[in-house]
Every structure is written in structure tokens, then in C-alpha cells.
Amino acid sequence: MWYMFWFLIGFGLTIAGGVSLIGYMNFFPAGLTWTNYLLFISTRPECYLFPIGIVIIAISIYFFPSE
């Protein structure tokens, strides 16, 4: 049961971070380059939720008991 809890926590964090990453892509029409985009999202704390969520999902899947 705890595995599903951690999976859903990771899923929520991944969605929150992914939506932020996609939302910040709206700066491209304003003339932002890929380098500037990567430098910008590295300073935004909500963008760190995406990789943290991926790691939590991977750990919960790896340790899920197979019966």
C-alpha cells in the first residue's frame, strides 16, 4: 500500500514540474534561446519537482513487491 502512496506522490510532483516546464516554454516566442531557457529553469524551484518525481516513481516501481 505504501508503494502506491509513494508512486502517486511522485506522479503528482512530476505533473507539477512538467506543467511548469511546458509553461515556461511560452518564453520561446519572446526570443529566448534553448541555452537561456535551460539557465532560467535551473533557477526556478518548481522545475526541480519534475526530476524528483521521476526518481520517486522509479524507486516505488523498483521496490514494488511482485507476488
N, C-alpha and C positions, 0 to 999 in steps of 0.2 A: 504494500500500500504506500509506503514511503517513497518507493521508486516513482510511482505515478505522480505523487506530490512534487518531487524534485523535477520530473520531466515537465510538468505544467508550469512550474516556476521558471525553468529555463526557456520554455516556449514563450511565455509572456515577456521575458526580458529580450528575447530575440526579436519578437514582433515590435516591441517599443523601440529598440535600437535600429531595426531595419526601416521602420517608418521614418525615423529621424534622418537616416542616411538618404533615403529617397527624397524626403522633403528638402534637404539641403542641396539636392541636385538641381533645384529650381534656380540656383545661382549661376548655372552654366550660361543661360541666355544673356545674363548681365556681363559676360566676358570673363568669367572665372575659368582658369585652365585646370587640367587634372592635377597638376602639382599644387596649385593653390587650394584646390578642393581637399586634397589629402592633408595638407598642412592645416586647413581650417577645421576639418572634422577631428583631427588629432587633439585639438584644444577643447572640444565640446564633450562634457562628461556623459551626456545621454548617448553618444555614439559608442561608448565603451560597453553599453549594455548588450550590443549585438554579439561580440565575441565571447563575452561572459556567459550569455545564454546558450551559445553553441557548445561551449565547454561543459556546462551543467547538463545539457541534453545528452551529450556524448558519454559523460560519466554515468548518468542514470541508465542509459541503454546498455552500457558495458556491464554494469553490476546488476542488471535485472535478472532475477533468478529464473533459469529455464528449467521447467519441471518435466 
